[in-house]
Amino acid sequence: MRITELLQRNTMILNLKSSSKADVIDELVGKLDEAGKLNDREGYKKAILAREEQSTTGIGEGIAIPHAKTASVKTPAIAFGRSEDGIDYEALDAQNSHLFFMIAASEGANNAHLETLSRLSSLLMDDGFRKKLMNAAGEEEVLNLIDEKEKEVLAEEEPEEQPQVEESPSTEVGTGKVLAVTACPTGIAHTYMAADSLKAKAKEKNIEIKVETNGSSGAKNQLTKAEIENAVAIIVAADTKVEMERFKGKKVIQVPVAEGIRNPDMLLDRAVNGDAPVYEGSGKAAEDEGESKEKRSGFYKHLMNGVSNMLPFVVGGGILIAISFMFGIQAADPNHETYNPIAEALSTIGGGTGAFGLMIPVLAAFIAMSIADRPGFAAGMVGGFLAATGGGGFLGGLIAGFLGGYIVLLLKKLFANLPNWLEGLKPVLLYPVFGILLTGLIMLFVVNEPVSFINEQLQEWLGGMGTTNLVLLGILLGGMMAVDLGGPINKAAFTFGIAMIDAGNFGPHAAIMAGGMAPPLELALATTFFKNKFTAQERKAGFTCYFMGASFITEGAIPFAAADPGRVIPSAIVGSAVAGGLAMAFGIGLPAPHGGIFVFPVVQGNPLLYILAVLIGSAVTAVMVGLLKKPAQQ
C-alpha cells in the first residue's frame, strides 16, 4: 500500500487558517470528518489530544505529526495541512511548525496500513523533501512528490533487510555494533522517526548500527541474542515499555523517544565511547563510577510514578478545599456560626474523607507498582492507607510504597522455584496475602510511630520559625524550583510542598509555586524588554512563556536555559529565590498544589502581595538576563 492511497486531495489543506495548536488540530480533524474517514469526530479528536498530553508530536524542523489509533476511525487516512507563516505547536525545538500530517489509524488496521502510515515519518526526515512540500503549487504536486520520495525509500529499504556482517572501522570500542530500540505509545510516527534519525546519523559518522522498532504492527528488525551479546552499547529511545531483561549486563542508554529524533549525534557518541551505565535487570541500572544517572530510572523513576499518579487527587482535592474556604475558614464545620452546607460538601469531597484521604494510599500504591509491577500495587496501597490513618503522613506513604514494592520483589524470588501448577496462584493469592501482611506488620509496628514523631517535630519546627527563618526557607525552596526547571531538584521541592499541604502547613508551597512560576515569566519579560539580546524565534517563544509561567509550567524556560545555561540558570535561581522568599515574608499560604494564577483567589493572605512577590522575582531575573546576555546575531 502506498501513502497516496491514504492521503488524498480531499484530505489536504494547503493554506491552513489556524493560528494555534488547538485550532490546527480541530481544522485537520474536521477535514478527515468531511472526507468520511471518521466514525466519531469527537472521539478521534479526544484520542489525538490524549496523545499530545503524553508528549508533543511537534517534533521540530517545522514538522508536526498528530496521530491516534482508535475505533473512532472508519478508514485509515492521512490529512495534510500547510501553514506558510507557521503555527506554535509546542514543538521540541520551540520553533513554529509549517507541515502537519494528521494520521488516523483504525483500531483494527492491518499491518499494511500501519506500515504505510509509519513510512510517512521516514520521508519527513529529509530536509530537501520538506522544502519541496513547502513550495508545492497544488495538491497534485504534493501527491507526486510523496510518490517519488516513497519509491526512493522503498528502494533503499530492500537491501536493509539483509543481515549486516561487516563491521565499521570507526566502531572502535568492543567488537560488535551499536544497537538501538525505538518505541512510542502509538507506534506510528515517533518510533520510526527516531529510528531513521539514528540510522542517518550513524551512516554519516560511519558507525555500524541496527535499530529495532516497536511499532503498532509489532517489533521489526528485532535484535538477536548474538547481536546483543556482541554489542558495543544499546540505545533505548522509548516512551513506552520495552523488553529490557535481554539487555542485562550490557551498557544501556535509556532516553525518551524524542531524544532519538533530536540528539542522535550525542547518543551515538556516548554509545561508541561506552559512556553508559550497565543494566542489571529488574528495572535497575547500576552506574559505572563517574557516570550520571539516566533519565527515568531507579529511585527517581519510582518516586515520580507515585507522585504523578497522586497529583490529580492533590490538585482536585486541594482546589475544592480552597474553594470551601471562600465561604469562611470554618464554614465546613456544622457547629460554627459561619457554617455553609456547600462548603461542608466541598470540604468532604476534597478533604480527608475524599480526595485527600486517597492521596497517600495512591502515592504508595504506584511507587510499589513501579518497583514490582502489578503484584506490588495492593501491598503499596494498604501500606499507604495504614500510613495515612496511623499518623505516618506523606513520609510514611513514601516508605510504604518502597517497602511494599521491594517486599513483593523479594516474594517473587522466594516463590520462583515453586511447582508450575502454582504459577496461577501467585498473582491472585500468594503475592497479595504475603505482600499485604508483611507490609502491614512493618508499617504498624516499626514505621508509623517513629515517622509520626518526626512529622510532629517537623510541624513544631515550622510553627516555631520566626519570620527570618521562614523567609530563608522560602528562598531555598523558591531557588530549588529553578535549578533544573522540572528535574529532580525541582520535583524534590514540589514533593516537600505537597507533604506540607497534607500536614496542614500551606506556607512552604506558596513559596514553591512562586519560585516555579517565575522562570518562564522572567524569560518572557526579558524577551520583551531586551529584544536585542534574543533572536526573532526566541522572542516568539518568549511570548508563550507569559502563559506558561502564569499556569505554573516551569519547563517553559528550558529552551532558553539550554541555549545559554551559564547566564540564564543562575539568573533564574536568583529570581525564583526572591519570589519564594517574598511569598513567605508576606505570609502567603497556598492550600492548592497547582494552578498558577487560577488559584490565586483562594490563597491565604493577600493575593495581591502574592502577585507582587512573583512579579518582583521575575523582574530581578529579567534584568539580570538582559545585562548578562550578549546581543543576539539576527
FENSUL-V828708 format. One record per residue. RES is the residue in one small letter. SS is DSSP state (2 for helix, 1 for strand, 0 for the rest). OMEGA is omega in degrees with one decimal (999 if undefined). D_FIRST is the distance of its C-alpha to the first C-alpha in whole Angstrom. Layout:
res=<RES RES>
ss=<SS SS>
omega=<OMEGA OMEGA>
d_first=<D_FIRST D_FIRST>
//
This chain:
res=<m r i t e l l q r n t m i l n l k s s s k a d v i d e l v g k l d e a g k l n d r e g y k k a i l a r e e q s t t g i g e g i a i p h a k t a s v k t p a i a f g r s e d g i d y e a l d a q n s h l f f m i a a s e g a n n a h l e t l s r l s s l l m d d g f r k k l m n a a g e e e v l n l i d e k e k e v l a e e e p e e q p q v e e s p s t e v g t g k v l a v t a c p t g i a h t y m a a d s l k a k a k e k n i e i k v e t n g s s g a k n q l t k a e i e n a v a i i v a a d t k v e m e r f k g k k v i q v p v a e g i r n p d m l l d r a v n g d a p v y e g s g k a a e d e g e s k e k r s g f y k h l m n g v s n m l p f v v g g g i l i a i s f m f g i q a a d p n h e t y n p i a e a l s t i g g g t g a f g l m i p v l a a f i a m s i a d r p g f a a g m v g g f l a a t g g g g f l g g l i a g f l g g y i v l l l k k l f a n l p n w l e g l k p v l l y p v f g i l l t g l i m l f v v n e p v s f i n e q l q e w l g g m g t t n l v l l g i l l g g m m a v d l g g p i n k a a f t f g i a m i d a g n f g p h a a i m a g g m a p p l e l a l a t t f f k n k f t a q e r k a g f t c y f m g a s f i t e g a i p f a a a d p g r v i p s a i v g s a v a g g l a m a f g i g l p a p h g g i f v f p v v q g n p l l y i l a v l i g s a v t a v m v g l l k k p a q q>
ss=<0 0 2 2 2 0 1 1 1 1 1 1 1 0 0 0 0 0 0 0 2 2 2 2 2 2 2 2 2 2 2 2 2 2 0 0 0 1 0 0 2 2 2 2 2 2 2 2 2 2 2 2 2 2 0 0 0 1 1 1 0 0 1 1 0 0 1 1 1 1 0 0 1 0 0 0 1 1 1 1 1 1 1 1 1 1 1 0 0 0 0 0 0 0 0 0 1 1 1 1 1 1 1 1 1 1 0 0 0 0 2 2 2 2 2 2 2 2 2 2 2 2 2 0 0 0 2 2 2 2 2 2 2 2 2 0 0 0 2 2 2 2 2 2 2 2 2 2 2 2 2 2 2 2 2 2 2 2 2 2 0 0 0 0 0 0 0 0 0 0 0 0 0 0 0 0 0 1 1 1 1 1 1 0 0 0 0 0 0 2 2 2 2 2 2 2 2 2 2 2 2 2 2 2 0 0 0 0 1 1 1 1 1 1 1 0 0 1 1 1 0 0 0 0 2 2 2 2 2 2 0 0 0 1 1 1 1 1 0 0 0 0 0 0 2 2 2 0 0 0 1 1 1 1 1 0 2 2 2 2 2 2 0 2 2 2 2 2 2 2 2 2 0 0 0 0 1 1 1 1 1 0 0 1 1 1 0 0 0 0 0 0 0 0 0 0 0 2 2 2 2 2 2 2 2 2 2 2 2 2 2 2 2 2 2 2 2 2 2 2 2 2 2 2 2 0 0 0 0 0 0 0 0 0 0 0 0 0 0 0 2 2 2 2 2 2 2 2 2 2 0 0 0 0 2 2 2 2 2 2 2 2 2 2 2 2 2 2 2 2 2 2 2 2 2 2 2 2 2 2 2 2 2 2 2 2 2 2 2 0 0 0 2 2 2 2 2 2 2 2 2 2 2 2 2 2 2 2 2 2 2 2 2 2 0 0 0 0 0 2 2 2 2 2 2 2 2 2 2 2 2 2 2 2 2 2 2 2 2 2 2 2 2 2 2 2 2 2 2 2 2 2 2 2 2 2 2 2 2 2 2 2 2 0 0 0 2 2 2 2 2 2 2 2 2 2 2 2 2 2 2 2 2 0 0 0 0 2 2 2 2 2 2 2 2 2 2 2 2 2 2 2 0 0 0 0 2 2 2 2 2 2 2 2 2 2 2 2 2 2 2 2 2 2 2 2 2 2 2 0 2 2 2 0 0 2 2 2 2 2 2 2 2 2 2 2 2 2 2 2 0 0 0 2 2 2 2 2 2 2 2 2 2 0 2 2 2 2 2 2 2 2 2 2 2 2 2 2 2 2 2 2 2 2 2 0 0 0 1 0 0 0 0 0 0 2 2 2 2 2 2 2 0 1 0 0 2 2 2 2 2 2 2 2 2 2 2 2 2 2 2 2 2 2 2 2 2 2 0 0 0 0 0 0>
omega=<-178.5 -179.9 -176.5 170.3 -179.8 176.1 -175.7 -176.7 -176.1 174.0 178.9 171.8 -174.5 176.3 -179.2 177.5 -173.3 176.6 -179.6 179.7 -178.7 -178.5 -176.9 175.0 -179.1 -177.7 -178.8 175.3 178.2 179.6 177.6 -179.3 178.0 -178.5 177.9 -177.1 -174.0 170.4 -172.2 -176.5 -177.3 178.0 178.7 179.1 178.2 178.9 176.9 -179.1 178.2 177.3 179.6 179.2 179.5 173.7 -177.2 174.8 170.1 -168.0 -178.8 -178.0 177.0 -175.5 168.8 -179.3 175.1 -175.7 177.5 174.6 -171.5 177.3 177.8 179.1 178.7 -178.2 178.0 -175.3 175.8 171.5 -179.9 175.9 -178.5 178.0 -178.4 -179.1 -177.8 -177.9 177.1 -178.2 -178.6 -175.7 -177.5 179.8 177.3 177.9 177.4 176.4 -177.3 -178.1 -177.0 174.2 178.8 -175.6 177.9 179.1 179.8 -177.2 -177.4 -177.5 179.6 -175.7 -179.5 177.4 -175.2 179.9 178.6 177.7 -178.9 -177.9 179.7 -178.6 178.4 -179.5 -172.3 177.1 -178.3 -177.2 179.8 179.1 178.9 179.7 178.2 178.2 179.7 -175.5 -177.5 -174.3 -177.3 -176.5 -177.7 179.8 177.2 -179.2 179.2 178.5 -179.6 178.7 -178.9 -178.4 -179.9 177.3 177.9 -178.0 -179.9 179.1 179.9 -175.7 -174.8 179.4 -177.8 -178.4 179.6 -179.7 179.6 -175.6 -179.9 179.1 178.9 178.8 -176.9 178.1 -168.2 -176.1 179.5 -177.4 -177.4 -179.2 171.0 177.0 178.1 173.8 177.7 -179.7 172.5 -172.7 -179.6 175.6 -178.5 -172.4 -172.6 178.9 -173.8 177.1 177.2 179.5 -179.3 179.1 179.0 -178.6 -179.4 -179.9 178.2 178.3 179.1 -177.3 -180.0 177.3 178.8 -176.3 169.6 -177.2 173.5 178.4 177.2 -175.4 -178.2 -178.5 179.0 -179.2 178.3 179.0 -172.6 179.1 179.7 179.7 -179.6 179.1 178.4 -179.3 -175.2 -174.1 173.0 177.9 -177.3 176.4 175.6 178.8 -170.4 173.0 178.2 -172.6 178.3 177.9 -171.4 -173.7 179.9 -177.9 -178.7 179.4 180.0 175.4 -173.3 175.0 -179.7 -179.5 172.6 -176.6 179.9 177.9 177.5 178.8 -170.2 -172.3 -179.2 -178.7 -179.1 -178.8 -179.7 177.0 178.4 -178.1 -177.9 -179.5 179.3 -177.6 -177.3 177.2 177.3 -179.2 -175.0 177.8 179.2 175.6 -178.5 177.7 177.4 -176.3 171.3 -178.1 178.2 -179.5 -178.9 179.4 176.8 179.1 171.5 178.8 172.6 -174.6 -177.0 178.9 -178.8 179.7 -177.7 175.5 177.1 -176.1 -176.8 178.8 177.6 -169.7 178.5 178.8 -179.2 -177.9 -179.4 -179.2 -177.8 -179.3 177.2 176.9 -179.7 178.1 179.3 179.4 -179.2 176.1 -176.3 -175.8 -179.3 -173.1 178.8 -178.6 -177.7 -177.6 -177.7 -176.3 179.6 -174.6 176.1 -176.4 178.4 177.3 178.8 179.8 179.6 -179.8 179.6 -178.9 -175.8 -171.2 -171.3 177.4 180.0 -173.9 -179.0 177.8 179.8 -172.5 -175.2 175.1 179.3 176.6 -177.3 -177.6 -175.8 170.8 -179.1 179.6 177.1 -178.0 -170.5 -176.7 -171.2 179.5 -179.5 -172.0 -175.6 -179.5 178.4 -179.4 -179.6 177.9 178.1 177.8 178.4 176.7 -177.6 -177.3 -176.6 177.1 -179.6 176.7 -175.6 179.4 177.1 177.4 176.1 -179.9 -178.9 -179.6 179.9 179.1 -179.7 -179.3 -177.2 173.7 179.0 174.9 177.7 179.1 177.9 178.9 -178.5 -177.2 -174.3 -174.5 177.1 179.4 -176.7 -176.7 177.7 -176.9 -177.8 -178.6 -176.5 -175.3 -175.2 -177.1 -171.3 -178.7 179.4 -175.6 -176.8 178.8 179.4 -178.1 -176.0 177.8 -179.0 -179.7 -179.1 178.6 -176.6 -169.8 -178.1 -168.1 -167.4 -174.9 179.4 179.5 176.0 178.3 178.7 179.2 179.7 -179.7 178.8 178.7 178.2 -179.7 178.8 179.6 -178.4 -179.3 172.1 -177.5 -178.0 -179.5 177.7 177.4 178.2 176.6 178.0 177.2 -179.6 -176.6 178.6 179.1 179.3 -178.1 -176.6 -176.2 -178.2 167.9 179.4 179.4 -175.4 -179.0 175.5 -178.0 177.3 177.8 -179.1 179.4 176.6 179.0 178.3 177.7 179.4 175.7 178.7 -179.6 178.0 178.1 -169.9 -177.0 -176.8 -176.4 174.3 177.0 -178.1 -179.3 176.3 178.8 179.4 177.8 -171.7 -173.8 177.9 179.2 178.8 -178.6 176.5 178.4 -179.3 -179.8 179.5 -172.7 177.8 -172.1 -177.2 179.6 -175.2 176.3 179.0 179.4 178.7 178.5 176.1 178.1 179.3 179.4 179.7 179.6 174.0 -176.7 179.9 177.6 179.6 180.0 179.9 174.2 -174.2 -175.2 178.6 -179.0 -173.1 -179.0 179.9 179.0 179.8 -177.8 -176.5 -173.4 -175.6 -179.6 -173.2 -174.2 177.9 178.9 179.7 179.2 -180.0 -178.6 179.5 177.8 177.5 -179.8 179.7 179.5 179.2 178.3 177.5 -178.8 -179.4 176.8 -178.3 172.9 -176.3 -179.4 179.0 -173.7 -176.6 174.6 178.5 -175.9 -176.7 177.2 177.8 -179.9 -176.3 179.0 172.7 -173.9 -176.1 -179.0 178.9 175.8 178.3 176.1 179.9 179.0 -180.0 -177.5 178.7 178.2 180.0 -178.9 179.2 -179.4 -179.9 178.8 179.7 179.8 -179.9 -179.8 -174.0 -176.4 175.2 177.4 -178.1 174.7 -174.0 999>
d_first=<0 4 7 9 7 9 11 14 17 19 18 19 23 24 28 28 31 31 34 33 30 31 31 27 26 28 26 23 23 25 22 19 22 23 20 20 17 20 22 25 25 28 26 23 26 28 25 24 28 28 25 27 31 29 29 28 24 26 25 28 27 27 23 23 20 21 19 19 18 20 21 22 18 18 14 12 12 13 17 18 22 24 28 30 33 31 31 33 30 32 30 31 32 34 33 32 28 27 23 21 18 18 15 15 14 16 18 16 13 11 10 6 7 10 9 6 10 12 11 12 15 15 15 18 20 21 24 24 21 22 25 23 21 25 26 23 25 23 20 19 20 18 14 16 16 13 11 14 14 11 12 15 14 11 15 17 15 16 19 19 19 22 25 27 31 32 34 34 38 38 37 41 41 41 39 35 33 32 29 27 25 23 23 23 24 20 18 15 17 20 20 17 20 23 21 20 24 26 24 25 28 29 28 30 33 32 32 30 28 25 23 22 20 20 17 16 14 18 19 18 20 23 26 29 32 34 32 33 36 36 35 37 35 32 31 29 28 27 28 27 29 28 30 33 35 34 35 39 41 38 39 36 35 34 32 30 27 28 30 27 26 29 31 30 33 35 33 33 37 38 36 37 41 41 41 40 42 42 40 42 40 40 39 42 42 45 46 47 50 50 46 45 43 40 38 38 40 43 46 44 41 43 45 42 40 43 44 41 41 45 44 43 46 48 47 47 51 52 51 53 56 56 56 59 61 61 63 66 65 67 66 64 67 69 72 72 73 70 68 65 63 60 60 61 58 56 58 57 53 53 56 57 56 53 50 53 54 50 50 51 50 46 47 48 46 43 44 45 41 40 43 42 39 40 43 45 44 47 49 49 49 52 53 52 54 57 57 57 60 62 62 60 58 55 56 57 53 52 54 53 49 49 52 50 47 49 51 48 47 50 50 46 48 51 49 47 49 50 49 46 47 47 44 43 46 46 43 45 49 50 48 49 52 53 51 53 56 56 55 57 60 60 59 62 65 64 61 62 66 66 63 64 67 65 63 67 68 65 66 70 69 67 69 72 70 72 71 70 69 66 65 65 62 60 60 59 56 55 55 53 50 50 50 46 45 43 44 46 49 48 47 50 52 50 50 54 54 52 55 58 56 56 60 61 61 59 61 59 55 57 57 54 52 54 53 49 49 51 49 46 49 51 48 47 51 51 48 50 54 53 50 51 50 47 44 42 39 42 44 41 40 43 43 41 43 46 44 42 46 47 45 46 43 44 41 41 43 41 40 43 44 42 43 46 47 51 52 50 50 54 54 52 54 57 56 55 58 60 58 58 62 63 61 63 66 66 65 62 60 57 56 52 50 48 47 49 51 50 52 55 57 57 58 62 64 64 60 61 63 59 57 60 60 56 57 59 57 54 57 58 55 54 57 57 53 55 58 56 53 53 52 48 47 45>
//
